[in-house]
Amino acid sequence: MSPEAPASKPSSPAEPADTDIDSGTGPHPGADANSDAENGTSRWPIRAATAEDWPELWREVLQPVFAAGETYSFAPDIRPDAARAAWLEQPDAAFVATDPASGAVLGSYYIKPNRPGLGAHICNCGYAVAPAARGRGIASALCQHSQAQARQRGYRGMQFNSVVATNTGAIRLWQRHGYAIVGTVPGAYCHSRLGYVDSHIMFKSLVGAEQGAHPGPKAQCPNG
């Protein structure tokens, strides 16, 4: 699952901090058809990620997703230290979804400004779910949690910079959560199996009474 992308932070050696890594690739194809999160609840505890989570987060969630080369633009052989910097250290925050019984890490997301400076009021998130945990509503739970976090942090919208067009499961999921495709870049993603495929930009506004948003420090524009 992916949604990815840095604005002012994430990166690997080949992807500088200002490069869009894959903002919202989203879950993996076919992920999370149904979810308690869509009804405002989640059976998956979600908490802030810690340094102690990293070995399991990398081994069970991120490394398999990145190595597949189907959703994120991170190099499939990205080094663990570069992945950790991009996912845990450079974003504003990162969270993990865990199994309520065992505490195992099942999925994760990060949140950060999509752009620095005058674009910092729009956020970007990247999501990933462990291959063995897909189809259980975890991606939906992470998405809903990230929207609540974004509003609390004063963001006015959320943008996914690179949702791979072949990742139809993620696209359907984001659309169910209110995101719309606002642009498509032809051949922008080098898929490990399919070659060059299109990549979508998706966006959701977080302002307005219907969104339950409130003004925050990132929501202030002198000429707005």
ABEGO torsion letter per residue (X at the ends): XOBBEBAAABEBAABBAABBAGAAAEBBBGBGABBAAAAGBBABBBBBBBAAAAAAAAAAAAAAAAAAGAABABBAABBAAAAAAAAAAABABBBBBBBAAAGBBABBBBBBBABBEAAAABBBBBBBBBAAABGAGAAAAAAAAAAAAAAAAGBABBBBABBBAABAAAAAAAAAAGBBBABBBBGABBBAAAEBBBBBBBBBBABEAAAGBBBBAAABBAAX
